[in-house]
Structures are given as C-alpha cells and as structure tokens.
Amino acid sequence: MLQIRNLTKVYDSGVVALDDVSFDIPDGQFLAVIGLSGSGKSTLLRCINRLIEPTSGQILWDGVDLVSLSPEEMRRMRRKIGMIFQHFNLVNRSRVLTNVLAGRLGYINPAFSLINHFPKEDVENAIRQLERVGIADKANVRADELSGGQQQRVGIARALMQDPSILLADEPVASLDPVLAHSIMKYLELINQEDKVTVICSLHFLDLVHRYADHVVALNQGKLVFEGEPKKIDDAKFKEIYGKDAERVG
C-alpha cells in the first residue's frame, strides 16, 4: 500500500504545485493521474521517488515514510520504483542494450557501470525484457536510430530491469500518435496484470484512462479534485477537472 498524506510542494518561485494532497494506492492497482498541463501530475510522480523533494507531507510505502529517508536509504528504496519518462530519457548515442542495462545501476558496483561491465545474468535478463516488448532485434542499434514508440519500449524494458514493485509512468504516450499510444499502454497493462506491479500513470486523454485504469485521481492547480473509478467522471466533474470551457471528445 502506498499512502499519500497531506503532500505539498511549493517551488522556490512560489508556485504551489501540490496543495495538501492525500489518497491511497493499493498494491497492484493501475492508477491514472489526470489534469491539465501544470496541474501537478509530474510533480506528484517525481515526489513519490523523490526526484523532487516535497515541501511537506508524507509518502508512506508499507508504513515507511519515503520523505524521511536519508539519500542512501532512498537510493535503496528507489531500486523497486521504476520510472518511464515522456521524452524517453535514453542515452541516444549508446546501444539499446546498454540503455536497458542502466536499469541495474542501483544493484551493481558503480565502478563496473563506468565501463559498461554487467554480470552475464543481467545481460541475459536485458535481452528477455527486450523480447518482452518486441524489440530484441534492436539490441545493438543506437537508441537515436529508433522510432519514438520503439524508444519508449526501451524505456519500459529499462524500468523492468529493476524488478520494480511500483512503476511510475510520467506522460508515457504524450509524444506518440494514438496508435502507438495504445501499444505502449498495453505493455503497461500487461506488466500490471501479469507481474502484479502497481502502475501510476499520468495521462491527458480520458479514452486511455477509461480503457486502462482501475482508478483515477485528478489534480487542478495542485489540488485533488477527484478520486474514484473512471466511469464516475461525469460532465460536471469533467468541467471541474479541466475547466468550464473544456469539451469532451468521444
């Protein structure tokens, strides 16, 4: 169980990105986080793994407050929190296989990582993860030679190398066309259902939310304005989340 308690983030500029946000995420849930750009979605995800430091509040994972952990303790906890980024966050000039192996950096001697020396079992696992997302044939291709959809699949394979219990997906399909978006979301759905990994995924489009998410939280200007099942977002709640001038599509 992941419990967000009174989470607040105020940036140095004075912008309040998260404003006293609280909700629970049961193990194995596929949670969608929705809202306009600037509503606090990315800040929320990055606070969970402390890529961004919260201003106040708690993030309790099985009773352990992640906010209170030392950098070394958090580094160990972060091993089990995979992250997928909107813009892929790959090393473009490196091979696909090398990018996937980067998911093991929290587990091996840092000196070995500097020379790209990984245990044989990690290399074999990396190939298996590339097979799982359908691009094992690209293992020795440079990352920047891949399409956007292929690069995001590399990002998924890299996250899976951590053997995560939680997978944070920060706008994972925002850079992709609708057909590719569904292909990526299906991989996340598969990981959630087959591996029992908790998925927390920020999304813009309600059609994806209705298709893939078990549960939804919605943010507006850093405040939690909705929590519940996707089907419970009626027209009135839609306007509250996205603004009175917003129009539903489909």
Secondary structure, DSSP 8 states (H G I E B T S, - for coil): -EEEEEEEEE-TTS-EEEEEEEEEE-TT-EEEEE-STTSSHHHHHHHHTTSS--SEEEEEETTEEGGGS-HHHHHHHHTTEEEE-TT----TTSBHHHHHHGGGTTTS-HHHHHTT---HHHHHHHHHHHHHTT-GGGTTSBGGGS-HHHHHHHHHHHHHTT--SEEEEESTTTTS-HHHHHHHHHHHHHHHHHH--EEEEEES-HHHHHHH-SEEEEEETTEEEEEE-GGG--HHHHHHHH-TT-----
